[in-house]
Amino acid sequence: MNTKESIPSIKLYGAKRCHKTQFYLSFLNETGLPYDFLDVEINKDHAEELRGLYLNRKLNFPTLTIGSKKLSNPRKEDLEKWLNKLILKD
């Protein structure tokens, strides 16, 4: 199983008021994996970081990053697939 040091960084860019962001927060909490929630409406630096992920520079949230993999508003099944592929593998 992966050690904590080998787990890629997980970031969730979103807004507390957003119901989709709330879904991903609950989902990530259930996994027990460490992640950073970056509220793009409260923190301008987080908003700019998110804009930098997209050529159109829009605040496309919720967006999750797992290491270098970017997932824009993924379906639960897709998020589970990427977590299994990048993190939860033996």
N, C-alpha and C positions, 0 to 999 in steps of 0.2 A: 504494500500500500504506500502511497505517496507520503512523504514527510511534509511537515508544515512548510519547510523551506522550499519545497518544490511546487507548492500550490501557486498558480499564477494569480496575480492581483485581480480581484473582482471589484468593479465599480458600477454603481447604479446612478445614472444621471436622471433626475426627475424633479417633481415638485410634490410637496406633501399634500396639496389639495387635489392632486390627480388620482383618480380611482385606479388607473392602470399602474401607476407608480406604487400605490398601496398594495396592489396584488403582488408585485415583484418583491416588495419589502417583506411581506408575509411569507412568500415562497422562500426567499433567501434565509429568513430567520429559521424556517423549518429545517433547512439543510444543515444548519449549524456551522456553515463555512464562514470564514471571515470575509467581510466585504465593507466597502465604503459607500455611503449614501451621500451623493453630492446634489444638494438642492439648488437648481439653476435659477430659481426665482429669488432666492435669498442672498446668494453669493455670486457676485459678478465674475469672480475668477473661475468658479465652476461653470458658469454659463459660457465663458470664453473658451474654456477647455473643451466643452461639448461642441461649440461652433467649429473648433479646429478639427473635429472628427469628420466633418462633412464639407464637400466642395461648395455647396450652396450656402454655407455658414449659418444655417437656420438652427433654432433650438428644437431639434427633433428628439423629443423625449416622450416616453422613457426610452433610454438607450442603456444597454449593459455592455461592459467590456470585460472580457475574461482574458487576461494577458493581452495579446495583440488582436484578438478576435472581437469584432464589433457586432452587436446584435441590436437592431432597432425594433423595439416593440415585438419581441419574438413570441410565438405561441409557446405555451407551457411545454409541449412536447419537444420543441426545438431547443429550448433552454435546457431541459433535462438532458437531451442528447449531447449538447456541447459541454455541460458540466461533467457528464460521464466520460466524454472523450478527453477532455483536457485536465480534469481534476480527480475524479473518483476512480480512475482506472488503477488497477493493481500494478 
